[in-house]
């Protein structure tokens, strides 16, 4: 596959539910219109296909409370915005299983 972008949390859930394949990793913005990334993550985790797929949260609020909310919602890890490209790359490589094709679902309102 490749990279699939969703404009908000609701769209991300719909994309993942209707995909003909299972994504290898999901990059999820925490604050989005329609449905926030925390709720989208909870709904995605309810799908058995995505119970162990890494969901990497992205947030402008890197306070300990927000990071804990990300983990509590089911995200694997979280990082702050603006995104640091080397840190993002390292995070993606750390969480991708080598046997999986590198398909990524981006659910970001905008990339810096």
N, CA and C atoms as a LAMMPS dump frame, in Angstrom:
ITEM: TIMESTEP
0
ITEM: NUMBER OF ATOMS
336
ITEM: BOX BOUNDS ff ff ff
-5.0000000000000000e+02 5.0000000000000000e+02
-5.0000000000000000e+02 5.0000000000000000e+02
-5.0000000000000000e+02 5.0000000000000000e+02
ITEM: ATOMS id mol type element x y z
1 1 1 N 0.848 -1.172 0
2 1 2 C 0 0 0
3 1 3 C 0.889 1.228 0
4 2 1 N 0.606 2.176 0.844
5 2 2 C 1.362 3.408 0.9
6 2 3 C 0.861 4.245 2.037
7 3 1 N 0.796 5.534 1.833
8 3 2 C 0.323 6.466 2.851
9 3 3 C -1.098 6.863 2.51
10 4 1 N -1.97 6.807 3.51
11 4 2 C -3.361 7.231 3.361
12 4 3 C -3.595 8.339 4.375
13 5 1 N -4.152 9.45 3.929
14 5 2 C -4.4 10.589 4.807
15 5 3 C -5.885 10.729 5.07
16 6 1 N -6.22 10.994 6.337
17 6 2 C -7.603 11.272 6.726
18 6 3 C -7.638 12.672 7.328
19 7 1 N -8.702 13.42 7.057
20 7 2 C -8.801 14.804 7.5
21 7 3 C -9.225 14.995 8.937
22 8 1 N -9.833 13.977 9.545
23 8 2 C -10.264 14.07 10.934
24 8 3 C -10.383 12.663 11.517
25 9 1 N -10.678 12.587 12.802
26 9 2 C -10.752 11.3 13.479
27 9 3 C -11.822 10.379 12.933
28 10 1 N -12.99 10.922 12.626
29 10 2 C -14.077 10.107 12.086
30 10 3 C -13.674 9.493 10.747
31 11 1 N -13.073 10.306 9.901
32 11 2 C -12.626 9.805 8.601
33 11 3 C -11.545 8.738 8.775
34 12 1 N -10.649 8.924 9.737
35 12 2 C -9.607 7.923 9.989
36 12 3 C -10.225 6.583 10.377
37 13 1 N -11.215 6.616 11.267
38 13 2 C -11.891 5.378 11.681
39 13 3 C -12.544 4.716 10.476
40 14 1 N -13.236 5.499 9.655
41 14 2 C -13.9 4.946 8.464
42 14 3 C -12.905 4.349 7.478
43 15 1 N -11.785 5.035 7.257
44 15 2 C -10.76 4.532 6.339
45 15 3 C -10.232 3.19 6.837
46 16 1 N -9.932 3.121 8.118
47 16 2 C -9.372 1.891 8.674
48 16 3 C -10.381 0.747 8.661
49 17 1 N -11.651 1.057 8.914
50 17 2 C -12.685 0.013 8.936
51 17 3 C -12.966 -0.553 7.551
52 18 1 N -12.798 0.263 6.514
53 18 2 C -13.162 -0.181 5.166
54 18 3 C -11.963 -0.599 4.32
55 19 1 N -10.762 -0.448 4.845
56 19 2 C -9.568 -0.808 4.073
57 19 3 C -9.547 -2.309 3.792
58 20 1 N -9.071 -2.665 2.619
59 20 2 C -8.969 -4.072 2.231
60 20 3 C -7.742 -4.736 2.849
61 21 1 N -6.944 -3.986 3.568
62 21 2 C -5.729 -4.496 4.208
63 21 3 C -5.637 -3.865 5.59
64 22 1 N -4.714 -4.354 6.397
65 22 2 C -4.48 -3.799 7.727
66 22 3 C -3.228 -2.934 7.668
67 23 1 N -3.33 -1.71 8.163
68 23 2 C -2.186 -0.808 8.178
69 23 3 C -1.138 -1.305 9.16
70 24 1 N 0.12 -0.977 8.899
71 24 2 C 1.233 -1.39 9.755
72 24 3 C 1.438 -0.448 10.932
73 25 1 N 1.123 0.823 10.747
74 25 2 C 1.279 1.83 11.793
75 25 3 C 0.307 2.971 11.488
76 26 1 N -0.151 3.643 12.542
77 26 2 C -1.098 4.758 12.39
78 26 3 C -0.507 5.968 13.098
79 27 1 N -0.413 7.077 12.396
80 27 2 C 0.025 8.35 12.962
81 27 3 C -1.232 9.173 13.196
82 28 1 N -1.519 9.495 14.462
83 28 2 C -2.807 10.09 14.834
84 28 3 C -2.619 11.432 15.534
85 29 1 N -3.18 12.494 14.955
86 29 2 C -3.199 13.799 15.619
87 29 3 C -4.187 13.713 16.781
88 30 1 N -3.859 14.32 17.892
89 30 2 C -4.729 14.267 19.06
90 30 3 C -5.912 15.221 18.921
91 31 1 N -5.664 16.436 18.463
92 31 2 C -6.721 17.436 18.354
93 31 3 C -7.158 17.595 16.9
94 32 1 N -8.384 17.131 16.609
95 32 2 C -8.919 17.201 15.242
96 32 3 C -10.4 17.547 15.301
97 33 1 N -10.941 18.067 14.199
98 33 2 C -12.387 18.321 14.149
99 33 3 C -13.166 17.005 14.05
100 34 1 N -14.452 17.071 14.233
101 34 2 C -15.388 15.938 14.132
102 34 3 C -15.198 14.933 15.259
103 35 1 N -14.014 14.349 15.375
104 35 2 C -13.718 13.372 16.41
105 35 3 C -12.233 13.509 16.752
106 36 1 N -11.927 13.678 18.023
107 36 2 C -10.526 13.842 18.419
108 36 3 C -9.762 12.53 18.253
109 37 1 N -8.463 12.64 18.241
110 37 2 C -7.615 11.475 18.079
111 37 3 C -7.728 10.468 19.208
112 38 1 N -8.052 10.942 20.408
113 38 2 C -8.209 10.018 21.538
114 38 3 C -9.414 9.105 21.319
115 39 1 N -10.542 9.681 20.931
116 39 2 C -11.74 8.878 20.671
117 39 3 C -11.543 7.984 19.449
118 40 1 N -10.911 8.529 18.415
119 40 2 C -10.637 7.719 17.222
120 40 3 C -9.773 6.516 17.591
121 41 1 N -8.775 6.734 18.443
122 41 2 C -7.903 5.633 18.867
123 41 3 C -8.694 4.572 19.618
124 42 1 N -9.576 4.989 20.515
125 42 2 C -10.397 4.009 21.253
126 42 3 C -11.231 3.163 20.291
127 43 1 N -11.822 3.808 19.302
128 43 2 C -12.647 3.077 18.331
129 43 3 C -11.798 2.152 17.451
130 44 1 N -10.628 2.622 17.077
131 44 2 C -9.735 1.797 16.26
132 44 3 C -9.281 0.577 17.063
133 45 1 N -8.953 0.764 18.314
134 45 2 C -8.506 -0.345 19.165
135 45 3 C -9.614 -1.387 19.357
136 46 1 N -10.865 -0.998 19.221
137 46 2 C -11.982 -1.941 19.371
138 46 3 C -12.043 -2.93 18.203
139 47 1 N -11.397 -2.61 17.094
140 47 2 C -11.347 -3.488 15.927
141 47 3 C -10.205 -4.484 16.143
142 48 1 N -10.49 -5.783 16.183
143 48 2 C -9.441 -6.77 16.448
144 48 3 C -8.24 -6.691 15.502
145 49 1 N -8.449 -6.233 14.276
146 49 2 C -7.324 -6.095 13.339
147 49 3 C -6.304 -5.077 13.826
148 50 1 N -6.753 -4.116 14.642
149 50 2 C -5.882 -3.032 15.079
150 50 3 C -5.58 -3.059 16.571
151 51 1 N -5.811 -4.188 17.21
152 51 2 C -5.58 -4.266 18.653
153 51 3 C -4.098 -4.109 19.017
154 52 1 N -3.2 -4.479 18.121
155 52 2 C -1.769 -4.364 18.439
156 52 3 C -0.982 -3.527 17.427
157 53 1 N -1.661 -2.928 16.452
158 53 2 C -0.971 -2.069 15.488
159 53 3 C -0.539 -0.791 16.213
160 54 1 N 0.71 -0.369 16.054
161 54 2 C 1.158 0.855 16.72
162 54 3 C 0.358 2.074 16.266
163 55 1 N -0.122 2.842 17.239
164 55 2 C -0.769 4.13 16.984
165 55 3 C 0.103 5.176 17.655
166 56 1 N 0.687 6.043 16.855
167 56 2 C 1.606 7.062 17.341
168 56 3 C 0.892 8.401 17.385
169 57 1 N 0.713 8.932 18.567
170 57 2 C 0.021 10.195 18.74
171 57 3 C 0.916 11.379 18.443
172 58 1 N 0.311 12.441 17.918
173 58 2 C 1.015 13.688 17.633
174 58 3 C 0.198 14.803 18.271
175 59 1 N 0.86 15.633 19.093
176 59 2 C 0.131 16.672 19.81
177 59 3 C 0.955 17.939 19.974
178 60 1 N 0.267 19.061 20.007
179 60 2 C 0.915 20.332 20.281
180 60 3 C 1.081 20.566 21.772
181 61 1 N 0.396 19.776 22.585
182 61 2 C 0.463 19.881 24.044
183 61 3 C 1.231 18.68 24.566
184 62 1 N 2.484 18.889 24.917
185 62 2 C 3.341 17.777 25.354
186 62 3 C 3.391 17.635 26.868
187 63 1 N 2.423 18.225 27.55
188 63 2 C 2.387 18.098 29.001
189 63 3 C 2.158 16.659 29.425
190 64 1 N 2.567 16.31 30.639
191 64 2 C 2.425 14.925 31.095
192 64 3 C 0.972 14.445 31.112
193 65 1 N 0.023 15.335 31.37
194 65 2 C -1.389 14.945 31.365
195 65 3 C -1.861 14.515 29.987
196 66 1 N -1.478 15.266 28.967
197 66 2 C -1.867 14.927 27.596
198 66 3 C -1.206 13.635 27.144
199 67 1 N 0.067 13.495 27.437
200 67 2 C 0.762 12.266 27.044
201 67 3 C 0.138 11.048 27.723
202 68 1 N -0.258 11.188 28.978
203 68 2 C -0.908 10.071 29.671
204 68 3 C -2.275 9.782 29.063
205 69 1 N -3.012 10.816 28.67
206 69 2 C -4.296 10.605 27.996
207 69 3 C -4.11 9.82 26.709
208 70 1 N -3.041 10.106 25.969
209 70 2 C -2.752 9.377 24.731
210 70 3 C -2.55 7.895 25.026
211 71 1 N -1.757 7.608 26.031
212 71 2 C -1.494 6.215 26.394
213 71 3 C -2.758 5.539 26.91
214 72 1 N -3.528 6.244 27.725
215 72 2 C -4.766 5.682 28.266
216 72 3 C -5.785 5.369 27.171
217 73 1 N -5.779 6.155 26.092
218 73 2 C -6.706 5.936 24.976
219 73 3 C -6.29 4.747 24.118
220 74 1 N -5.044 4.303 24.274
221 74 2 C -4.578 3.151 23.506
222 74 3 C -3.464 3.447 22.534
223 75 1 N -2.973 4.685 22.531
224 75 2 C -1.848 5 21.651
225 75 3 C -0.6 4.307 22.186
226 76 1 N 0.271 3.92 21.287
227 76 2 C 1.505 3.235 21.649
228 76 3 C 2.517 4.209 22.219
229 77 1 N 2.573 5.387 21.642
230 77 2 C 3.452 6.453 22.106
231 77 3 C 2.926 7.765 21.548
232 78 1 N 3.532 8.865 21.972
233 78 2 C 3.11 10.183 21.483
234 78 3 C 4.334 11.074 21.372
235 79 1 N 4.246 12.031 20.458
236 79 2 C 5.334 12.993 20.275
237 79 3 C 4.74 14.374 20.024
238 80 1 N 5.546 15.387 20.275
239 80 2 C 5.077 16.75 20.144
240 80 3 C 5.216 17.31 18.746
241 81 1 N 4.429 18.377 18.502
242 81 2 C 4.535 19.142 17.272
243 81 3 C 5.257 20.443 17.607
244 82 1 N 5.999 21.007 16.702
245 82 2 C 6.193 20.501 15.347
246 82 3 C 7.008 19.209 15.375
247 83 1 N 6.736 18.358 14.384
248 83 2 C 7.414 17.07 14.318
249 83 3 C 8.884 17.248 13.978
250 84 1 N 9.701 16.509 14.674
251 84 2 C 11.129 16.449 14.394
252 84 3 C 11.328 15.242 13.48
253 85 1 N 11.724 15.473 12.235
254 85 2 C 11.796 14.405 11.236
255 85 3 C 12.661 13.224 11.673
256 86 1 N 13.871 13.443 12.186
257 86 2 C 14.653 12.283 12.627
258 86 3 C 13.984 11.514 13.769
259 87 1 N 13.355 12.227 14.696
260 87 2 C 12.663 11.547 15.799
261 87 3 C 11.459 10.769 15.292
262 88 1 N 10.712 11.33 14.347
263 88 2 C 9.571 10.631 13.761
264 88 3 C 10.04 9.375 13.045
265 89 1 N 11.088 9.501 12.256
266 89 2 C 11.628 8.344 11.531
267 89 3 C 12.052 7.254 12.508
268 90 1 N 12.771 7.623 13.564
269 90 2 C 13.219 6.646 14.558
270 90 3 C 12.026 5.971 15.238
271 91 1 N 11.008 6.755 15.546
272 91 2 C 9.81 6.211 16.185
273 91 3 C 9.099 5.225 15.263
274 92 1 N 8.935 5.595 14.006
275 92 2 C 8.289 4.702 13.04
276 92 3 C 9.071 3.398 12.886
277 93 1 N 10.379 3.506 12.742
278 93 2 C 11.202 2.311 12.574
279 93 3 C 11.179 1.429 13.819
280 94 1 N 11.12 2.05 14.987
281 94 2 C 11.077 1.294 16.248
282 94 3 C 9.792 0.482 16.356
283 95 1 N 8.695 1.016 15.833
284 95 2 C 7.398 0.36 16.001
285 95 3 C 6.97 -0.513 14.832
286 96 1 N 7.58 -0.34 13.666
287 96 2 C 7.201 -1.168 12.523
288 96 3 C 7.784 -2.567 12.66
289 97 1 N 6.969 -3.562 12.428
290 97 2 C 7.444 -4.941 12.418
291 97 3 C 8.142 -5.179 11.084
292 98 1 N 9.326 -5.782 11.071
293 98 2 C 10.057 -5.952 9.811
294 98 3 C 9.306 -6.772 8.771
295 99 1 N 8.432 -7.68 9.2
296 99 2 C 7.716 -8.514 8.236
297 99 3 C 6.51 -7.808 7.606
298 100 1 N 6.142 -6.636 8.111
299 100 2 C 4.997 -5.9 7.567
300 100 3 C 5.422 -4.935 6.47
301 101 1 N 4.569 -4.777 5.489
302 101 2 C 4.799 -3.738 4.484
303 101 3 C 4.615 -2.387 5.165
304 102 1 N 5.419 -1.392 4.823
305 102 2 C 5.34 -0.104 5.519
306 102 3 C 4.168 0.751 5.059
307 103 1 N 2.968 0.34 5.395
308 103 2 C 1.797 1.159 5.073
309 103 3 C 1.451 2.005 6.289
310 104 1 N 1.189 3.261 6.065
311 104 2 C 0.989 4.21 7.151
312 104 3 C -0.304 4.972 6.926
313 105 1 N -1.117 5.105 7.965
314 105 2 C -2.333 5.915 7.891
315 105 3 C -2.067 7.218 8.625
316 106 1 N -2.06 8.331 7.911
317 106 2 C -1.883 9.63 8.531
318 106 3 C -3.245 10.231 8.83
319 107 1 N -3.465 10.603 10.059
320 107 2 C -4.677 11.307 10.443
321 107 3 C -4.251 12.618 11.078
322 108 1 N -3.808 13.532 10.243
323 108 2 C -3.286 14.804 10.7
324 108 3 C -4.013 15.939 9.999
325 109 1 N -4.33 16.971 10.757
326 109 2 C -4.975 18.109 10.136
327 109 3 C -3.963 18.885 9.292
328 110 1 N -2.693 18.888 9.705
329 110 2 C -1.657 19.498 8.889
330 110 3 C -0.293 19.06 9.401
331 111 1 N 0.621 18.88 8.488
332 111 2 C 1.994 18.576 8.863
333 111 3 C 2.782 19.874 8.825
334 112 1 N 3.59 20.131 9.868
335 112 2 C 4.381 21.379 9.874
336 112 3 C 5.415 21.4 8.776
